Amino acid sequence: MLCGSTSCYVHGARLQWYSAMEKIFTGWDGEHLIPEGEGAKRDDSSRDSTKSNDTSSHNSHRKPLDWREFRAFLCDLEKAETASTGSHNKDGAHLNSKPLDLKWAHPISTPENGCVLIATELLDGIRSFERTVVLLLRSGTRNPREGPFGIIINRPLPRRIKDMEPINPNLRTTFAECSLHFGGVLETSTFLLRTEKKTKLPGFEEVVPGLYFGERNSLDDAAGLVKKGVLKPQDVKFFQGYVGWQFDQLRDEIESKGYWHIAACSANLVHGASMEGLWEEILQLMGGDYSELSRKPKQDM
């Protein structure tokens, strides 16, 4: 099942679904494209040696999808099929297979590493959490020491790192102009690093392809990457505090109390230039009732 509790096998969409799979996993000449997020490599020896160099060159420029983008692509197909129900296109002859936008979001049914938790209207009036978007750095386990935790990503603070008069020399110099964000009510500072998907950052934990996080003890390593030209200072975002739960506590807040909606979204959203309107933007991209929620006025408790 995909996109939470929905399936792409709806309204006679099976032909569209198979056609989409063929377009994603094979080039137009039949060459396989493996999602790079799985770490698999293409076996060039299996290619037909009779194919022209032009065809090979064309396929070499096709950008493979990681598994999250693949799932998002299927969700887009489902939305398109649902929207076209009742139109002249009931036979599934047309396939809306346009590339994914740089910014995308869709609902999912359970928390996972790199998903976002979107505060519902039930948290309106609770100042620390109303209208927040939490990036879940780890979805956690039932081990009390390994519960889910993340950072609020849409609460920028009106100050920069240099305004905090930091002691660390890298904070005073390399990252002096970086912005600061409120990450949560629990102590411990964290930072996010944005990079190209193919660039791996040893020593940092990957949240989703192209997005890593680090803590205070890895700050010098981050500064080293900037000095080497691997990263730019603006690729790093700093957060004061974090949020955390016990495993069953978060599940209860989602399933019983209804405090959070869960979504998967693109790295371009969670590390965008402006984060203040992120709550509304993600809900609108999710569509349907979620889009309606984005337009509701805040409820004062």
C-alpha positions in Angstrom: 0.0 0.0 0.0 1.3 3.4 -0.9 0.6 7.0 0.2 -0.6 5.8 3.6 -3.7 3.7 3.1 -4.3 4.3 -0.6 -3.3 2.2 -3.6 -2.5 3.0 -7.2 -4.8 0.1 -8.2 -7.9 2.3 -8.3 -10.5 3.3 -11.0 -8.9 0.9 -13.6 -5.5 2.5 -13.3 -3.6 -0.8 -13.7 -2.5 -0.1 -17.2 -1.3 3.4 -16.2 0.6 1.9 -13.3 2.5 -0.7 -15.4 3.3 1.9 -18.0 4.7 4.2 -15.2 6.8 1.4 -13.8 8.3 0.8 -17.3 9.1 4.5 -17.7 10.7 4.8 -14.3 12.8 1.6 -14.2 13.8 1.5 -17.9 15.0 4.0 -20.5 13.1 4.4 -23.7 15.4 1.8 -25.3 14.9 -0.7 -22.4 18.0 0.3 -20.4 17.4 -0.2 -16.6 17.6 2.7 -14.3 18.1 1.7 -10.7 16.9 4.1 -7.9 20.2 5.5 -6.6 18.9 5.5 -3.0 19.2 1.8 -2.9 22.9 1.9 -3.7 22.6 -0.6 -6.6 24.6 -0.1 -9.7 23.7 -0.7 -13.3 25.3 -3.7 -15.0 26.7 -2.1 -18.2 27.8 -5.5 -19.5 24.2 -6.5 -20.0 23.6 -3.7 -22.4 23.0 -4.5 -26.0 26.2 -3.7 -27.8 24.2 -2.8 -31.0 22.7 0.3 -29.3 23.9 3.6 -30.8 26.1 5.9 -28.8 23.5 8.6 -29.2 20.9 6.5 -27.4 23.4 5.6 -24.6 24.3 9.2 -24.2 20.6 10.2 -24.0 20.0 7.7 -21.2 23.1 8.7 -19.3 21.5 12.0 -18.6 18.3 10.5 -17.1 18.2 11.2 -13.4 17.4 8.1 -11.4 14.9 8.4 -8.6 15.6 7.4 -5.0 12.9 5.3 -3.3 11.1 8.3 -1.7 10.9 10.0 -5.0 9.6 6.8 -6.6 6.9 6.6 -4.0 6.0 10.3 -4.5 5.8 9.7 -8.3 3.3 6.9 -7.7 1.2 9.2 -5.4 1.2 11.8 -8.2 -0.1 9.2 -10.6 -2.8 8.2 -8.2 -3.9 11.9 -7.8 -4.0 12.3 -11.6 -6.1 9.1 -12.0 -8.5 10.2 -9.3 -8.8 13.7 -10.9 -9.5 12.2 -14.3 -12.2 9.8 -13.1 -15.4 10.4 -15.1 -13.6 12.2 -17.9 -13.3 11.0 -21.5 -10.1 9.1 -20.5 -11.6 6.1 -18.7 -9.6 3.6 -20.7 -6.3 4.7 -19.1 -4.8 5.6 -22.5 -3.2 8.8 -21.2 -0.5 8.8 -18.6 0.3 11.9 -16.7 4.0 11.1 -16.1 5.5 14.5 -15.8 8.7 14.7 -13.7 8.4 15.3 -10.0 8.5 18.9 -8.9 11.5 20.0 -6.8 9.0 20.5 -4.0 6.6 17.7 -3.2 4.7 16.3 -0.2 2.2 13.5 0.4 0.7 11.8 3.5 2.0 8.6 4.8 0.5 6.3 7.4 3.4 5.7 9.9 6.5 7.7 11.0 9.8 7.0 9.2 13.2 8.6 9.3 13.1 11.9 7.4 9.3 12.3 7.5 7.7 15.4 8.9 5.1 15.7 11.6 2.7 18.6 10.9 0.8 20.0 13.9 -3.0 19.8 13.7 -5.4 22.4 14.9 -5.5 20.5 18.2 -2.1 22.0 19.1 -3.3 25.6 18.4 -2.8 27.7 21.5 0.2 25.6 22.7 2.8 28.1 21.9 5.8 25.7 21.5 4.1 23.5 19.0 1.2 25.3 17.3 1.5 25.3 13.5 4.9 23.5 13.7 6.6 21.2 11.3 8.9 18.6 12.9 11.5 16.9 10.9 11.9 13.4 12.4 15.6 12.6 12.4 15.0 9.1 13.7 11.7 7.3 14.0 13.0 5.4 17.0 12.4 2.0 18.6 10.7 0.8 21.8 14.1 0.9 23.6 13.6 3.8 26.1 17.0 5.2 25.1 16.2 5.1 21.4 12.8 6.9 21.2 11.8 9.1 18.2 13.3 12.6 18.0 13.5 15.5 15.6 13.7 19.2 15.3 11.1 21.9 14.6 12.2 23.4 11.2 9.8 26.3 10.7 10.6 28.5 13.6 13.5 30.8 12.5 14.9 33.1 15.2 15.7 36.8 14.6 19.4 36.3 15.1 22.5 34.8 13.6 25.2 32.6 15.1 27.5 35.6 15.6 24.8 37.3 17.8 25.2 34.5 20.3 28.8 35.4 20.9 29.9 31.8 20.6 33.1 30.4 22.1 33.8 27.9 19.4 36.1 29.4 16.8 34.3 27.8 13.8 31.0 29.3 15.0 32.7 32.7 15.3 34.2 32.6 11.8 33.0 29.9 9.4 29.4 29.9 10.5 29.1 33.4 11.9 26.5 34.5 9.3 24.4 31.4 9.5 20.8 31.7 10.7 19.5 30.2 13.9 16.2 28.3 14.5 14.2 27.2 17.4 14.4 23.4 17.2 12.4 22.3 20.3 12.0 22.5 24.1 14.6 19.9 24.9 18.3 20.9 25.3 21.0 19.9 22.8 21.8 21.9 19.7 21.7 20.3 16.2 22.5 21.3 12.7 21.4 20.2 9.2 23.7 19.9 6.2 22.3 20.0 2.7 24.4 18.5 -0.1 24.0 16.9 -3.6 22.5 13.5 -3.4 25.6 11.7 -4.7 27.8 13.5 -2.2 28.2 11.3 0.9 29.3 12.9 4.2 31.1 10.4 6.4 30.7 11.1 10.1 27.2 12.6 9.7 23.9 10.7 9.8 21.8 10.8 6.6 18.2 11.8 7.2 17.1 11.5 3.6 19.2 11.6 0.4 21.0 14.9 0.3 20.3 15.9 3.9 22.4 15.0 7.0 22.4 16.1 10.6 25.1 16.6 13.1 25.6 17.6 16.7 28.0 19.7 18.7 30.8 17.1 18.6 30.8 17.1 14.8 30.9 20.8 14.3 34.6 20.9 13.5 34.1 18.3 10.8 31.3 20.4 9.2 33.7 23.4 9.2 36.3 21.3 7.5 33.9 20.4 4.7 33.2 24.1 4.2 36.9 24.9 4.1 37.5 22.1 1.5 34.7 23.5 -0.7 32.4 20.4 -0.2 29.8 22.6 1.5 29.0 26.3 1.6 28.1 28.0 4.9 24.5 28.5 3.7 24.2 24.7 3.3 24.2 24.4 7.1 21.3 25.3 9.4 21.6 25.5 13.2 18.8 24.6 15.6 18.6 25.4 19.3 16.9 22.4 21.1 15.0 19.4 19.8 11.8 17.4 20.4 11.6 13.8 21.5 9.2 11.1 22.6 9.0 7.6 23.9 8.0 5.3 21.0 4.4 4.7 22.2 4.0 8.3 23.3 4.4 9.5 19.7 2.1 6.8 18.4 -0.5 7.9 20.9 -0.2 11.6 20.0 -0.7 10.6 16.3 -3.4 7.9 16.5 -5.3 8.7 19.6 -4.9 12.4 20.3 -4.7 13.5 16.7 -1.9 16.0 17.4 0.1 15.3 14.2 -0.3 14.6 10.5 2.5 12.6 8.9 4.0 13.4 5.5 6.9 12.6 3.3 8.4 15.6 1.5 11.3 16.6 -0.6 14.6 17.8 0.8 14.0 21.1 -1.0 11.1 21.7 1.3 12.8 20.9 4.6 15.9 22.8 3.8 14.4 25.7 1.9 15.4 29.3 2.0 12.3 30.5 3.8 10.6 28.3 6.4 8.0 30.5 8.0 5.2 29.5 5.6 6.3 25.8 5.6 3.3 24.5 7.6 0.8 25.9 5.0 3.0 25.0 2.0 3.3 21.3 3.0 -0.4 20.9 3.7 -1.3 22.5 0.4 1.0 20.2 -1.5 -0.6 17.2 0.3 -4.0 18.3 -1.1 -7.5 17.4 -0.2 -8.6 18.0 3.4 -5.0 18.9 4.3 -5.1 21.8 1.9 -8.3 22.9 3.6 -6.6 22.8 7.0 -3.8 25.1 5.7 -6.4 27.9 5.2 -8.1 27.6 8.6 -7.5 30.4 11.0 -5.6 29.6 14.1 -7.8 28.5 17.1 -7.0 30.3 20.3 -7.2 28.0 23.3 
